């Protein structure tokens, strides 16, 4: 889920991309001039950063086509249905739906917390599942949060990251949206092991619940549509937002800070 600080981070990333392209444009305009050592340094740095982007998103051409497919589908069906859902379904009902699906994921969070040796989070998710499944009427009411037992979000993609598995190439999946090889592998694993929707429900009930979960997820991010539409390149915005959001989740809200090269140079002097 995208947090407010991601927008600021995305703007920083876009600025860095602009900084990468600027030396290349300048060198093209001055191709007839013999570059000095300073120009070569700028060119090397730009090439290195461009190479890093290629390593992160080596399938960008394919990913952009999938992104466009998702955008067209969302414009034609996904967004209108989500807007109707918000307009005609009372807020208390939508909150109950969201609570219900969140509660079904508590066992999955508990398992992943244990796999990451986060015993306190495992205890918290187990407590939440017990309270909300009983007093909260099958999870429709988030009684646990009112008692101070807050939700913990842990998934197998995060677990793999904690175990040292690299992100792998960035992927844009049909209907599912942004992910990477590691997180998509985790999603598939969870579907067959700890996700209670496919475990407890079959046939028509399963399809109805999956559709409702996807609808609720789309409705929950309607407020971000305008922000995405205002971006220079929405594809890059979603890619960077996803990567930063996952970094925050993996590090429990405290991702490692990137070193500022200008600050490092100042202290070196």
Number of C-alpha atoms within 10 A of each C-alpha: 10 15 11 7 11 18 17 11 16 21 15 12 16 17 12 13 15 11 13 19 16 13 18 15 11 12 17 10 10 11 10 8 9 9 13 8 9 9 13 12 12 16 18 13 13 19 16 13 16 14 13 12 13 14 13 17 19 16 14 19 10 12 20 15 13 19 23 13 15 19 17 12 14 16 12 11 11 18 19 13 16 20 15 11 17 17 10 8 11 10 12 11 11 17 14 17 19 20 19 21 20 19 27 20 19 27 20 23 26 27 21 24 25 16 18 19 13 14 13 11 22 24 14 19 28 16 17 27 24 16 22 23 20 14 14 20 13 19 25 23 23 27 21 22 13 9 10 9 16 16 18 16 19 27 23 25 26 25 22 20 18 15 11 9 13 13 19 15 16 24 25 23 16 16 15 10 16 22 22 22 15 21 25 19 14 17 17 13 14 17 14 11 12 21 19 18 18 17 12 10 14 12 8 9 13 15 14 12 17 16 12 15 18 15 18 19 14 17 20 15 13 13 9 10 10 9 11 15 11 9 15 10 11 14 18 16 22 19 21 20 24 21 19 20 19 22 17 17 16 20 13 13 11 10 14 9 6 6 8 9 8 9 9 10 9 9 7 7 5
